[in-house]
């Protein structure tokens, strides 16, 4: 198989020197106020007042359009007079990954192709029902982030993982989204299976998966599929992968090729069709039910798929290598968001906190999160036990899964 284009050159146009900023501080610059000529009459005075009101309304519009007010963010650095980007250029996206990432590190599970969390469907609906919407999403891990993004509709998303291979896997997902017209195409490309006849954007997800169940993998076509993915990332976007990242991309692609829709966290799985913890990719996206018995995932509807695809096409799902208890990644993301007047709406933690507690670094994680721009509705999403400051679930959930207020749980942490 061809290798991704390798080069020692990095893409230009750095955005911020985030590494030199202390604890998320970003200097803000305020525009000079517009000079208003002295009114010569009541009519001209009225026009001047109306003009000032219009200027104020226009300056407030970006914050309103982002769906969250920047006026109630946690105390910290002043906010720059900008708003979250509607799109990042390829150079900005690649530079941002470099600016906020830490070097890839070790985790106990070296390959983490999928989650094993059947509660995604219930949590996704709970988030919508409790009004967790818009803003900026932060998360960890593989495909479940895409389902939470589809539920929350953030303006931008960052997926943080200590393993560099996780960053590469999200780049694979990005390319497949961009090359796919709909959900059936996405499955066809990701698993190198010919698309069955009769599938439309309106076909229910479980019927789509059932249609693919008897379709054999086309290993000959997979060569061309991999070429298209490499071309999309390194050709169309111009991203530069190291030799190790190129090898990881090929390895992850082959894992999805080898195991097919039955791929699970570490590889093969028998599949549970919505039951048990040993769920595979098809289960997680087609049989993860909400309380009403409806599947909820980024593939459960064309609307969900298209929302995530739109963010991917605009370079607004940013994969980051970083340690939750590390010195840089979370704080650097916070610095970037403050410069863009962004507010974190949700932070999906999976069960990472149990490892942070075991390793004695949960306090570092808490202090990192406390530097993020938050408001009163910023929400932790958990599928495991929380840390020492956990104040109990807000809403229902499955097992020990819950959502909780970020500000309440981190307000006592030092910055």
C-alpha positions as CSV (number, residue, x, y, z in Angstrom):
1,X,0.0,0.0,0.0
2,X,1.3,3.5,-0.7
3,X,2.6,5.5,2.2
4,X,1.4,9.0,3.2
5,X,3.6,11.8,1.8
6,X,6.4,12.4,4.2
7,X,8.2,15.7,4.6
8,X,10.2,17.5,7.3
9,X,8.5,20.8,6.4
10,X,5.7,22.0,8.7
11,X,2.8,24.0,7.4
12,X,3.1,27.8,7.7
13,X,0.9,30.4,9.4
14,X,1.2,29.8,13.1
15,X,-1.8,31.2,14.9
16,X,-0.7,31.6,18.6
17,X,2.4,30.9,20.6
18,X,0.3,29.0,23.1
19,X,3.2,27.3,24.8
20,X,4.6,30.5,26.1
21,X,1.3,31.5,27.8
22,X,1.0,31.0,31.6
23,X,-2.0,29.0,32.7
24,X,-4.3,29.9,29.7
25,X,-3.6,33.7,29.7
26,X,-4.2,35.4,26.4
27,X,-3.8,39.1,26.0
28,X,-6.9,40.7,24.6
29,X,-7.0,43.7,22.3
30,X,-9.9,46.0,22.2
31,X,-10.8,47.9,19.0
32,X,-10.7,51.7,19.2
33,X,-14.2,53.1,19.7
34,X,-15.7,54.7,16.6
35,X,-15.7,58.4,16.7
36,X,-19.3,59.9,16.6
37,X,-19.5,63.4,15.1
38,X,-21.2,66.0,17.3
39,X,-24.9,66.1,16.3
40,X,-26.1,69.2,14.7
41,X,-29.8,68.7,15.3
42,X,-32.3,66.4,17.0
43,X,-32.6,64.4,13.8
44,X,-28.9,63.9,13.5
45,X,-28.6,63.1,17.2
46,X,-31.3,60.5,16.8
47,X,-29.4,59.0,13.9
48,X,-26.2,58.9,15.8
49,X,-27.8,57.1,18.7
50,X,-29.4,54.6,16.3
51,X,-26.0,54.1,14.7
52,X,-24.4,53.3,18.1
53,X,-27.1,50.8,18.9
54,X,-26.5,49.1,15.5
55,X,-22.8,48.9,16.2
56,X,-23.5,47.4,19.6
57,X,-25.9,44.8,18.2
58,X,-23.5,43.8,15.5
59,X,-20.6,43.4,18.0
60,X,-22.8,41.2,20.1
61,X,-24.0,39.0,17.2
62,X,-21.1,36.6,17.0
63,X,-21.5,35.5,20.7
64,X,-25.2,35.1,20.2
65,X,-24.8,33.1,17.0
66,X,-22.4,30.7,18.7
67,X,-25.3,29.7,21.0
68,X,-23.5,30.6,24.3
69,X,-22.9,33.8,26.0
70,X,-19.2,34.7,26.6
71,X,-20.3,37.1,29.4
72,X,-20.5,34.4,32.0
73,X,-17.3,32.5,31.5
74,X,-15.2,31.5,34.4
75,X,-12.9,34.3,35.8
76,X,-9.5,34.4,34.2
77,X,-7.9,36.0,31.2
78,X,-9.8,38.8,29.3
79,X,-11.4,37.7,26.1
80,X,-10.2,38.9,22.7
81,X,-12.6,40.7,20.4
82,X,-13.1,37.7,18.1
83,X,-15.4,34.7,17.9
84,X,-15.1,31.0,17.2
85,X,-14.1,30.3,13.5
86,X,-16.7,29.2,11.0
87,X,-13.9,27.3,9.3
88,X,-10.2,26.7,9.7
89,X,-7.9,26.6,6.8
90,X,-5.9,23.4,6.3
91,X,-2.8,25.3,7.5
92,X,-4.6,26.7,10.6
93,X,-6.0,23.3,11.5
94,X,-2.7,21.5,11.2
95,X,-0.9,24.3,13.1
96,X,-3.5,24.2,15.8
97,X,-3.0,20.5,16.4
98,X,0.7,21.1,16.7
99,X,0.3,24.2,19.0
100,X,-2.0,22.5,21.6
101,X,-0.7,18.9,21.5
102,X,1.7,17.2,23.9
103,X,4.0,14.3,22.7
104,X,2.1,11.0,22.4
105,X,2.3,9.0,25.6
106,X,1.5,5.5,26.9
107,X,-1.9,4.1,27.9
108,X,-2.7,0.7,29.2
109,X,-4.9,0.0,26.2
110,X,-2.6,0.5,23.2
111,X,-5.3,-0.1,20.6
112,X,-8.6,1.6,21.2
113,X,-10.5,1.3,18.0
114,X,-14.0,1.7,19.5
115,X,-15.5,2.4,22.8
116,X,-17.4,-0.3,24.7
117,X,-20.0,2.1,26.2
118,X,-23.5,1.0,25.4
119,X,-24.9,4.0,27.3
120,X,-24.0,6.5,24.6
121,X,-27.7,6.5,23.3
122,X,-29.1,7.4,26.7
123,X,-26.5,10.0,27.5
124,X,-26.9,11.6,24.1
125,X,-30.6,12.1,24.6
126,X,-30.1,13.2,28.2
127,X,-27.8,15.9,27.0
128,X,-30.3,17.3,24.6
129,X,-33.1,17.1,27.2
130,X,-31.0,19.1,29.8
131,X,-30.2,21.8,27.3
132,X,-26.5,21.0,26.7
133,X,-26.1,22.5,23.3
134,X,-23.7,24.6,21.2
135,X,-20.4,26.0,22.5
136,X,-17.3,23.9,22.3
137,X,-17.1,20.2,22.9
138,X,-14.1,18.4,24.5
139,X,-13.8,14.6,24.6
140,X,-11.5,11.6,24.7
141,X,-11.4,8.3,22.8
142,X,-12.7,7.1,19.4
143,X,-16.2,7.1,17.8
144,X,-18.4,7.9,20.8
145,X,-17.2,11.5,20.5
146,X,-18.9,11.7,17.1
147,X,-22.2,10.7,18.6
148,X,-21.9,13.2,21.4
149,X,-21.0,15.9,18.9
150,X,-24.1,15.0,16.9
151,X,-26.3,15.3,20.0
152,X,-24.8,18.6,21.3
153,X,-24.2,20.4,18.0
154,X,-21.1,22.3,19.1
155,X,-19.6,25.1,17.0
156,X,-16.2,23.3,17.4
157,X,-14.8,20.2,19.0
158,X,-11.5,19.0,20.4
159,X,-10.8,15.3,21.0
160,X,-7.9,14.7,23.4
161,X,-6.1,11.4,23.8
162,X,-2.7,10.5,25.3
163,X,-2.1,8.1,22.4
164,X,-0.9,9.7,19.1
165,X,-2.6,6.8,17.3
166,X,-6.0,8.1,18.4
167,X,-5.2,11.4,16.6
168,X,-4.4,9.5,13.5
169,X,-7.6,7.4,13.8
170,X,-9.7,10.6,14.0
171,X,-7.9,11.9,10.8
172,X,-9.0,8.6,9.2
173,X,-12.6,9.3,10.3
174,X,-12.2,12.8,8.9
175,X,-11.2,11.6,5.5
176,X,-14.0,9.0,5.3
177,X,-16.6,11.6,6.3
178,X,-15.3,14.0,3.6
179,X,-15.3,11.3,0.9
180,X,-18.8,10.0,1.8
181,X,-22.1,11.3,0.4
182,X,-24.2,9.6,3.2
183,X,-24.1,7.1,6.0
184,X,-24.1,4.1,3.6
185,X,-21.1,5.5,1.8
186,X,-19.3,6.0,5.1
187,X,-19.7,2.4,6.1
188,X,-18.7,1.2,2.6
189,X,-15.5,3.2,2.7
190,X,-14.5,2.6,6.3
191,X,-14.9,-1.2,5.9
192,X,-14.1,-1.6,2.2
193,X,-17.4,-3.2,1.4
194,X,-19.4,-2.6,-1.8
195,X,-22.5,-0.6,-1.1
196,X,-25.7,-2.7,-1.2
197,X,-28.5,-1.7,-3.6
198,X,-31.6,0.1,-2.2
199,X,-30.0,2.1,0.6
200,X,-31.1,5.7,0.7
201,X,-30.6,8.6,3.2
202,X,-33.9,7.7,4.7
203,X,-33.0,4.0,5.4
204,X,-33.0,3.3,9.2
205,X,-29.5,2.6,10.6
206,X,-30.4,-0.9,11.7
207,X,-31.5,-1.8,8.2
208,X,-28.3,-0.3,6.8
209,X,-26.2,-2.5,9.1
210,X,-28.4,-5.6,8.3
211,X,-27.9,-4.9,4.6
212,X,-24.1,-4.9,5.0
213,X,-24.0,-8.0,7.2
214,X,-23.9,-10.4,4.2
215,X,-21.6,-8.2,2.1
216,X,-18.0,-9.5,1.7
217,X,-15.0,-7.2,2.2
218,X,-13.5,-6.2,-1.1
219,X,-9.8,-6.4,-0.4
220,X,-8.8,-5.4,-4.0
221,X,-10.9,-2.3,-3.7
222,X,-9.4,-1.6,-0.3
223,X,-6.1,-0.7,-2.0
224,X,-7.8,2.1,-3.9
225,X,-9.8,3.2,-0.9
226,X,-6.6,3.6,1.1
227,X,-5.0,5.6,-1.7
228,X,-8.0,7.9,-1.6
229,X,-7.8,8.4,2.1
230,X,-4.0,9.2,1.9
231,X,-4.7,11.6,-1.0
232,X,-7.4,13.3,0.9
233,X,-5.3,13.9,4.0
234,X,-1.8,14.6,2.5
235,X,-2.8,15.8,-1.0
236,X,-6.1,17.7,-0.8
237,X,-5.4,19.0,2.7
238,X,-1.6,19.0,2.5
239,X,-1.2,17.5,6.0
240,X,2.3,16.3,6.7
241,X,2.5,13.0,8.6
242,X,5.6,11.6,10.2
243,X,6.8,8.1,9.3
244,X,5.3,6.8,12.5
245,X,2.0,8.5,11.9
246,X,1.9,7.2,8.4
247,X,2.5,3.7,9.7
248,X,-0.3,4.2,12.3
249,X,-2.7,5.3,9.6
250,X,-2.1,2.2,7.6
251,X,-2.4,0.0,10.7
252,X,-5.7,1.5,11.8
253,X,-7.1,1.3,8.3
254,X,-6.1,-2.4,8.2
255,X,-7.8,-3.1,11.5
256,X,-11.1,-1.8,10.2
257,X,-10.6,-3.8,7.0
258,X,-9.7,-7.0,8.9
259,X,-12.4,-7.0,11.6
260,X,-15.1,-5.2,9.7
261,X,-18.2,-3.9,11.4
262,X,-17.5,-6.3,14.3
263,X,-14.4,-4.4,15.3
264,X,-14.4,-3.6,19.0
265,X,-12.1,-1.8,21.5
266,X,-9.0,-4.1,20.9
267,X,-10.0,-5.8,17.7
268,X,-12.5,-8.6,17.1
269,X,-15.8,-9.0,18.9
270,X,-18.8,-11.3,18.6
271,X,-21.2,-8.4,18.9
272,X,-24.1,-8.0,21.4
273,X,-26.7,-6.0,19.4
274,X,-27.2,-3.6,22.2
275,X,-26.5,-5.9,25.2
276,X,-23.5,-6.3,27.4
277,X,-20.3,-4.4,27.4
278,X,-18.5,-6.2,24.6
279,X,-20.1,-4.1,21.9
280,X,-18.7,-3.6,18.4
281,X,-18.8,-0.7,16.0
282,X,-22.1,-1.7,14.4
283,X,-23.7,-2.2,17.9
284,X,-22.5,1.2,19.1
285,X,-23.9,3.1,16.2
286,X,-27.0,1.1,15.5
287,X,-28.1,-0.5,18.8
288,X,-27.2,2.1,21.4
289,X,-30.7,3.0,22.6
290,X,-32.2,5.9,24.5
291,X,-34.8,5.5,27.2
292,X,-37.5,5.4,24.4
293,X,-35.8,2.5,22.7
294,X,-34.6,4.5,19.8
295,X,-31.0,4.2,18.5
296,X,-28.9,7.3,19.0
297,X,-25.5,7.8,17.4
298,X,-23.7,9.9,14.7
299,X,-25.0,7.2,12.2
300,X,-28.6,6.9,13.6
301,X,-29.9,9.6,11.2
302,X,-28.7,11.4,8.1
303,X,-29.2,14.7,10.0
304,X,-26.7,13.5,12.7
305,X,-24.2,12.3,10.1
306,X,-24.4,15.5,8.1
307,X,-23.8,17.7,11.1
308,X,-20.6,15.9,12.0
309,X,-19.6,15.8,8.4
310,X,-20.0,19.6,8.1
311,X,-17.7,20.2,11.1
312,X,-15.1,17.7,9.6
313,X,-15.2,19.5,6.2
314,X,-14.6,22.8,7.9
315,X,-11.7,21.5,10.0
316,X,-13.6,22.1,13.2
317,X,-13.1,18.6,14.8
318,X,-9.5,18.9,16.1
319,X,-7.8,15.8,17.3
320,X,-5.1,16.5,20.0
321,X,-2.5,14.3,21.7
322,X,-2.4,15.1,25.3
323,X,-2.5,13.9,28.9
324,X,-5.5,15.0,31.0
325,X,-3.0,15.6,33.9
326,X,-0.3,17.0,31.6
327,X,1.1,20.5,31.6
328,X,0.0,21.7,28.2
329,X,-2.9,20.3,26.1
330,X,-6.0,21.3,28.2
331,X,-4.5,24.6,29.2
332,X,-3.5,25.4,25.6
333,X,-7.0,24.6,24.3
334,X,-8.4,26.9,27.0
335,X,-6.0,29.7,25.9
336,X,-7.1,29.3,22.3
337,X,-10.8,29.3,23.2
338,X,-10.4,32.4,25.3
339,X,-8.8,34.2,22.4
340,X,-11.8,33.2,20.3
341,X,-14.5,33.9,23.0
342,X,-15.4,30.3,23.1
343,X,-17.1,28.5,26.0
344,X,-16.9,24.8,26.8
345,X,-20.4,23.3,26.7
346,X,-19.4,19.7,27.5
347,X,-16.3,17.6,28.4
348,X,-16.7,13.9,27.9
349,X,-14.3,12.0,30.2
350,X,-15.3,8.3,29.7
351,X,-13.7,6.6,32.7
352,X,-10.3,8.3,32.5
353,X,-10.7,9.8,36.0
354,X,-10.2,6.4,37.6
355,X,-6.8,6.1,36.0
356,X,-5.9,9.7,37.1
357,X,-6.9,8.9,40.7
358,X,-4.8,5.6,40.5
359,X,-1.8,7.5,39.2
360,X,-2.2,10.3,41.8
361,X,-2.6,13.1,39.2
362,X,-6.3,13.8,39.4
363,X,-5.6,17.2,41.1
364,X,-3.5,18.2,38.1
365,X,-6.4,17.4,35.8
366,X,-8.8,19.3,37.9
367,X,-6.5,22.4,37.9
368,X,-6.2,22.1,34.2
369,X,-10.0,22.0,33.7
370,X,-10.4,25.0,36.0
371,X,-8.5,27.1,33.4
372,X,-11.0,26.5,30.7
373,X,-13.6,29.1,29.8
374,X,-16.8,27.7,31.4
375,X,-20.3,28.9,32.2
376,X,-23.0,27.7,34.6
377,X,-24.2,25.0,32.2
378,X,-20.8,23.5,31.2
379,X,-21.2,19.8,31.7
380,X,-19.0,16.7,32.4
381,X,-20.1,13.5,30.7
382,X,-18.9,10.3,32.5
383,X,-19.2,6.6,31.8
384,X,-17.4,5.6,35.0
385,X,-16.6,6.8,38.5
386,X,-15.6,10.4,38.8
387,X,-12.8,12.0,40.9
388,X,-12.7,13.2,44.5
389,X,-14.9,16.3,43.8
390,X,-17.7,14.4,42.0
391,X,-21.0,15.6,43.3
392,X,-23.3,13.0,41.9
393,X,-25.2,12.6,38.7
394,X,-27.4,15.2,37.1
395,X,-30.2,13.3,35.3
396,X,-30.4,9.6,34.8
397,X,-27.9,7.4,33.0
398,X,-26.9,3.8,32.8
399,X,-24.9,2.1,35.5
400,X,-22.5,4.7,37.0
401,X,-22.8,7.0,33.9
402,X,-23.8,10.5,34.6
403,X,-23.6,14.2,33.6
404,X,-22.4,16.8,36.1
405,X,-21.7,20.5,36.4
406,X,-18.0,21.3,35.6
407,X,-17.8,24.6,37.4
408,X,-19.2,23.2,40.6
409,X,-16.7,20.3,40.6
410,X,-13.6,22.3,39.7
411,X,-14.2,25.7,41.5
412,X,-11.9,24.6,44.4
413,X,-9.0,23.5,42.2
414,X,-6.0,25.9,41.9
415,X,-5.1,27.2,38.6
